[in-house]
Amino acid sequence: MSVEINNESGVEVGEARLQRLAGFVLESMHVHPDTELGIVMVDEAGIEQLHVQWMDEPGPTDVLSFPMDELRPGRVDAQTPAGLLGDVVICPQVAEAQAEAAGHDLEQEVAVLLTHGMLHLLGFDHATPDEEAEMFGLQRDLLLSFAMRDRKR
């Protein structure tokens, strides 16, 4: 897997752990190992500009996903073809405020946002209650499984 992290935010985000998480999510979703993913950390002004430009919504947000090849999850017996998954753009400053409100640290919040953004790149959404239950259940399961595996490192 090619996972490129570009931190333009000025906030330390634990890039090595994010690399491992991204690889774990891609592997768990049976995405071809040659697939490319970009992760970009931007400040509040940067995410606000993208939020207005692409979502036509004012103000900063926590995470945005920009799919490229519209890849979907594979299966144990059939990985998705290799390609460009897309970019996940995260704002650590917004994530910090959310982490504080949720009672956990920035590292955990950024992990949640990265997993959430990657699931969007893989075609998941939360527009309906059923979609929300599926996506957030999968997000929770991926994060818990990663935490167990990463702890054993």
C-alpha positions in Angstrom: 0.0 0.0 0.0 1.2 3.5 -0.8 0.0 5.8 2.0 1.3 9.3 1.8 0.8 11.7 4.7 1.2 15.4 4.2 1.0 17.4 7.4 0.4 21.1 6.6 -1.4 21.8 9.9 1.5 22.5 12.2 0.1 20.0 14.7 1.9 16.8 15.5 -0.5 13.9 14.7 1.5 10.7 15.2 2.1 9.9 11.5 3.6 6.4 12.1 0.4 5.2 13.8 -1.8 6.7 11.1 0.3 4.8 8.5 -0.3 1.6 10.4 -4.0 2.4 10.8 -4.5 3.2 7.1 -2.8 -0.1 6.1 -4.9 -2.0 8.6 -8.1 -0.6 7.3 -7.2 -1.2 3.6 -6.1 -4.8 4.4 -9.3 -5.4 6.5 -11.4 -4.1 3.6 -9.6 -6.4 1.2 -8.2 -3.5 -0.9 -5.4 -4.4 -3.3 -1.9 -3.8 -1.7 -0.9 -1.5 -4.6 -3.7 1.0 -3.9 -2.7 4.6 -3.2 -4.1 6.7 -0.4 -3.4 10.3 0.5 -3.8 11.7 4.0 -3.6 15.5 4.3 -3.6 17.5 7.6 -4.6 21.1 7.2 -5.4 24.0 9.4 -8.8 25.5 10.0 -8.5 28.0 7.2 -7.5 25.2 4.7 -10.4 22.9 5.7 -12.9 25.8 5.6 -11.8 26.7 2.1 -12.3 23.1 1.0 -15.6 22.8 2.9 -17.0 25.9 1.1 -15.6 24.9 -2.3 -16.7 21.3 -2.4 -19.6 21.0 0.0 -21.0 24.6 -0.3 -21.1 24.8 3.5 -19.5 27.6 5.6 -17.0 27.1 8.4 -14.4 24.5 9.1 -15.2 20.8 9.5 -13.3 17.9 10.9 -12.7 15.6 7.8 -13.4 15.6 4.1 -12.9 12.7 1.6 -12.1 13.0 -2.0 -12.5 9.7 -3.9 -10.5 9.1 -7.1 -11.1 5.7 -8.7 -14.3 4.9 -6.8 -12.9 1.7 -5.4 -15.2 -0.5 -3.2 -14.3 -3.0 -0.6 -13.2 -6.4 -1.8 -13.8 -9.9 -0.3 -11.4 -12.4 1.2 -11.4 -14.3 -2.1 -11.4 -11.2 -4.4 -9.5 -8.0 -3.5 -10.5 -4.8 -5.2 -8.3 -3.9 -8.1 -5.3 -1.6 -7.5 -5.9 2.1 -8.0 -6.1 5.5 -6.5 -8.4 5.4 -3.5 -8.3 9.2 -3.0 -7.5 11.7 -0.3 -8.7 12.1 3.3 -8.2 15.7 4.6 -8.3 16.2 8.4 -8.2 19.3 10.5 -6.3 18.5 13.7 -7.5 21.8 15.3 -11.2 20.9 14.9 -10.3 17.3 15.9 -8.7 18.6 19.1 -11.9 20.4 20.1 -14.0 17.3 19.3 -11.5 15.1 21.3 -11.9 17.3 24.3 -15.7 17.2 24.1 -15.6 13.4 23.7 -13.2 12.9 26.6 -10.3 11.3 24.7 -7.0 12.5 23.1 -6.2 14.0 19.8 -4.6 10.8 18.5 -7.8 8.8 19.1 -9.9 11.5 17.4 -7.7 11.6 14.4 -7.8 7.8 14.1 -11.6 8.0 14.2 -11.6 10.7 11.5 -9.1 8.8 9.3 -11.2 5.6 9.5 -14.4 7.5 8.8 -12.9 9.3 5.8 -11.5 6.0 4.4 -14.9 4.4 4.7 -16.3 7.3 2.7 -13.7 6.7 0.0 -14.8 3.1 -0.1 -18.4 4.1 -0.8 -19.9 4.0 2.7 -22.2 6.8 3.8 -24.5 7.7 6.6 -27.4 9.5 4.9 -30.0 7.0 6.1 -30.4 5.3 9.5 -29.4 1.9 8.0 -26.4 3.3 6.3 -25.4 5.1 9.4 -25.7 1.9 11.5 -23.6 0.0 9.0 -20.9 2.6 8.6 -20.5 3.5 12.2 -20.6 -0.1 13.3 -17.8 -1.0 10.8 -15.8 2.1 11.9 -16.1 1.0 15.5 -15.1 -2.6 14.7 -12.1 -1.5 12.6 -10.8 0.9 15.3 -11.2 -1.7 18.1 -9.5 -4.4 16.0 -6.7 -2.1 15.1 -6.2 -1.0 18.8 -5.9 -4.7 19.8 -3.4 -5.5 17.0 -1.4 -2.3 17.5 -1.2 -2.8 21.2 0.6 -6.2 20.6 3.3 -4.5 18.5 
